[in-house]
Amino acid sequence: QVQMVESGGGVVQAGASLRLTCATNLRSFGRLYFGWFRQAPGKEREFVAIIDVNGSNKHYSDSAKGRFTISRDNDKKTVYLQMNSLKPEDTAAYSCAANPTFTIVAFEYDYWGQGTQVTVSS
C-alpha cells in the first residue's frame, strides 16, 4: 500500500517555473533518500536531483544545477522539486523515487510514483 503521487506538472512556456510535489504515505519516509527522475519519449530515464534523509545534502544533474531545487518536508512526508527557468529540453515525465541508500541510478530505487508531465514550449 505504498503511495507516491506526483503533481504540479503542466504546459508552460520557456522561462517559466513549476513546483512539483511528491506526496507519500511511507512510514519510513524519514529514513529514505528521495530522487527526482525524468523521462522524455524515446529517451532513457534521467537523474535530476536527490536529497538525503533530513534534507541536509542535495545533488543535482548538470542540467538541473542552478535552476532546480529539491526539498522535503518530513512532517508532511512530501518531497518537492522547484523548477525555474524552464527550457524546452526539460520536457519530460517527472517521477519521484525513494530508496534507503544514496544512489542516482534509477533501477536501484525501491519506490516510484506514477509521474507528472512537464511540457515546456519554445
N, C-alpha and C positions, 0 to 999 in steps of 0.2 A: 504493500500500500504506500510505496514511496511516490510522492508527488513533487514534481518540479515543473513550474509553469512560468514560461517567459511571456512578457507582454511589453508593449511600448514601441514596437516596430511600426513602420508606416512608410509612406511615399513622401519624400521631401526633395527639395532642390539642393544642389551643391552649396556647401557653406552652412547649411542648417545644422541644428543639434537635435539629438534624440536621447532619451534616457530609457534604457532597457531595464526591466525588472525581472528577477527570477525569484518567485515566491515558492517556498518549500514547506513541507511538513516533517522534515527529517529530524528525528530525535537526536541524532548525532551531529546536527548542524555545526555546533561549536567546536567540533573535533575534526572538521573536514576542510580541506582546501577546495576552493571553487575556481573554476576556469570558465572563460567565455571562448567559444569557438565559432567560426563561421564557415559556411559552405555555399559557394555560388554554383549554379548549374554547370555541369560538366567539369567541375574542378574538385580537387581534394579538400577535405576539411582542414581548416587553417586555424592554428592557435592565435588568439587575440590577447588574452590577459589572464593572469592568475593572481589570487590573493590567498594569504595564509590564514590560519585558523582564527586569529584575532585581528586581522586587518593590518598588522604591522608591516608586512612585507608584500610588495607587489612587483610583478614583472609583466612587461608588455612586448608584443611583437614590434619590430621596427616600424611597421606601418601604423600601429596604434599609438606609439610613444609620442607624447606631446599633444595628442588630440583626444585620447580616450582616458577615462579614469574608472578603475574598478573599485568598488567599495562594498561593505557588507554591514548588516545590522543583525547581530547575533540574537538580540531580543526578539526581533521580528522574523528571524530565520529567513532573511531575504538578502539577495545579492543584487547589485546594480552595476550597470555599465553606462556611464555618461559618455556620449559621443558628440564631440564638437567638430566643427569644420569638416563636415562630411563630404566625401568625394564619391564620384560615380563608382570607383573601384571598391568602395565599401559595400556595394550592393551584394547582399547575401542573406541566407537564413542564419540567424544568430541563435546559438544554443548555449545554455549554461550546463555545467557538468561539475560533479563533486567526486572527491577522492580522498582517502585517508592520508595519502602521501603526496609530496610535491612531484608534479610531472607536467610537462607541456605536450605530452604525447597523448593524442586523443583516445586511442584504443585502450589506454591504461586506466581511463576513468570509469568508475563504477556506476555512477548515476548520471542520467541525462534527462533534460527536458525535451519538449517537442519542438521548440524553436519558434522564433518570431521573425517575420520577414522585414528586412530593411531594404528599401529601394531608393537610390539617390539618382536623380536625374541631372543632366548637364545643364 
